[in-house]
Amino acid sequence: METRELKETLKKKIDNANDDVLLEILNIFNNEEIEGGDWYKNASPALKDALQKSIEQAERGEVIPHEEVMRKIKAKYGFK
């Protein structure tokens, strides 16, 4: 995907995004501006909560191997 196409796709996604997603995107851009910044420190409470839940699931072994996920995605969307 070329840069122009990528920007157009992102603009469309942003136009349809909810407030939580928009705040996360803004945090990503703000963190890029701070060299050596701690992205987690600036993450929203919702993102921190989601990350903590993910860590707990992984610790309980409630995970799907990457290879299996990729196999399903490729089959579903016809990727090679």
Residue pairs with C-beta under 8 A, 6 or more apart in sequence:
1 9
14 22
14 25
17 25
20 44
20 46
23 44
24 43
24 44
24 47
27 39
27 42
27 43
27 44
27 47
28 39
30 42
31 37
31 39
31 42
40 48
40 51
43 51
57 63
73 79
74 80
